[in-house]
Amino acid sequence: MQERRKSTDKELLELLIYDLTAEEQAAVLEVMRVMVANRSRKHSVNELKGLGKEIWDGIDAQEYVDELRGPKCS
């Protein structure tokens, strides 16, 4: 059933796009190009390694944690 619907949706899109002007078809093509580019772009969490590390310069990690915990945890 799902496969049949996909086929029907594709056919409907083709019919709708066929009736567009060349300029409108070009706009649809650009939207699709961006969608495909964004889908195929995979990222890794490893790309974030070191990002923002400069904001911690000069800050002692243990002192920071102790300050967050406050007097209740000391």
Backbone torsions as a table, in degrees:
resi	resn	phi	psi	omega
1	MET	NA	-45.8	-179.3
2	GLN	-62.6	-40.9	179.5
3	GLU	-63.5	-40.4	179.1
4	ARG	-64.5	-40.5	-179.9
5	ARG	-65.0	-42.0	178.2
6	LYS	-58.4	-42.9	179.1
7	SER	-62.6	-43.6	179.4
8	THR	-64.4	-43.2	178.6
9	ASP	-61.5	-42.8	179.8
10	LYS	-62.5	-44.7	179.3
11	GLU	-62.5	-40.9	178.6
12	LEU	-63.8	-43.9	177.6
13	LEU	-60.5	-43.9	179.2
14	GLU	-59.5	-43.5	179.1
15	LEU	-63.7	-43.4	-179.7
16	LEU	-65.4	-43.5	-178.8
17	ILE	-68.2	-35.5	-179.8
18	TYR	-58.3	-36.1	-177.7
19	ASP	-81.4	-4.7	179.6
20	LEU	-77.9	158.6	173.5
21	THR	-71.0	165.9	178.9
22	ALA	-59.4	-38.5	179.4
23	GLU	-65.2	-42.5	178.9
24	GLU	-67.2	-38.0	177.2
25	GLN	-64.5	-38.5	177.7
26	ALA	-63.5	-38.5	178.4
27	ALA	-65.6	-41.5	177.1
28	VAL	-63.1	-42.0	179.0
29	LEU	-60.2	-41.5	179.1
30	GLU	-65.6	-42.0	177.1
31	VAL	-60.1	-44.5	179.8
32	MET	-65.8	-39.2	178.6
33	ARG	-59.8	-44.9	179.9
34	VAL	-64.9	-42.0	179.3
35	MET	-61.0	-44.7	-179.4
36	VAL	-66.6	-42.4	179.7
37	ALA	-61.7	-41.4	-179.3
38	ASN	-70.5	-33.7	179.2
39	ARG	-70.4	-38.2	-175.0
40	SER	-83.2	-7.2	-179.4
41	ARG	-86.9	109.4	179.8
42	LYS	-105.1	143.3	179.6
43	HIS	-121.4	157.3	176.9
44	SER	-116.3	146.5	177.1
45	VAL	-61.6	-24.0	179.4
46	ASN	-64.8	-20.1	177.3
47	GLU	-65.6	-20.6	-178.0
48	LEU	-86.3	-7.3	-177.5
49	LYS	-56.1	126.1	177.5
50	GLY	83.2	-5.5	-178.5
51	LEU	-67.0	122.4	177.9
52	GLY	81.6	9.3	-176.5
53	LYS	-63.4	-24.0	-178.3
54	GLU	-66.0	-21.7	179.9
55	ILE	-71.7	-15.3	179.5
56	TRP	-96.3	-0.3	178.8
57	ASP	-58.0	129.7	177.2
58	GLY	81.1	5.2	179.9
59	ILE	-109.0	125.0	177.5
60	ASP	-79.6	123.1	-175.0
61	ALA	-60.5	-43.5	-178.0
62	GLN	-66.5	-41.4	177.2
63	GLU	-62.4	-40.1	179.6
64	TYR	-61.9	-46.6	-179.9
65	VAL	-65.0	-43.2	178.9
66	ASP	-59.8	-39.6	179.1
67	GLU	-65.8	-40.3	178.1
68	LEU	-64.3	-40.0	-178.2
69	ARG	-70.6	-30.3	178.6
70	GLY	74.1	-174.6	-174.5
71	PRO	-69.1	-19.4	-177.6
72	LYS	-65.1	-30.8	-174.8
73	CYS	-99.2	-5.2	-176.4
74	SER	-77.1	NA	NA
